[in-house]
């Protein structure tokens, strides 16, 4: 049997690319998501609600890797309800996966959990390309803090290595991505120079 890679949020932008990559590498891909919209079609798809156990828990047994990319899109107005959904979708999913891994007889080798690069604040007295390794302030940093607390606080077996993926904006020339949004903003004259 080929090594198994379980990808939560497999129907999202990064999940689609990861599912295809691992399938092409000969891995058995288990794609987990709230719905199939956006799924690449690679591997086996399992539904979940982002909170509770289901058939997906069996896929974690002996998996080579578990990759959690689950979370509501941040491409929205930050209303109180949207803020709640953004935070809860990430924290609840992470906790659910942690509980499932803790219950495995043969735990996965590695658990990679998405986080965000917006955790850090910029050093105001430094050049534009230098960042401090200190947490910033505001909603995005609060989400990052709660997300990583849920991840690193999960009591999983020592055999499962945990890696937080502090991901920034990822660009690809396709619809409904950050690149698409930025292109639309620049076509109407918004934005400005980046760099010197």
Buried (B, 14 or more C-beta within 10 A) or exposed (E): EEBBBBBBBBBBBBBBBBBBBBBEEEBBBBBBBBEEEBBBEBBEBBEBEBEEEBEBBEBBBBBBBBBBBBBBEBEEEEEEEBBEBBBBBBBBBBBBBBBBBEBBEEBBBBBBBBBBEBBBBEEEEEEEEEEEEEEBEEEBBBBBBBBBEBBEEBEBEEEBEBEBBBEEEEEEEEEEBBBBEBEEEEEEEEEEEEEE
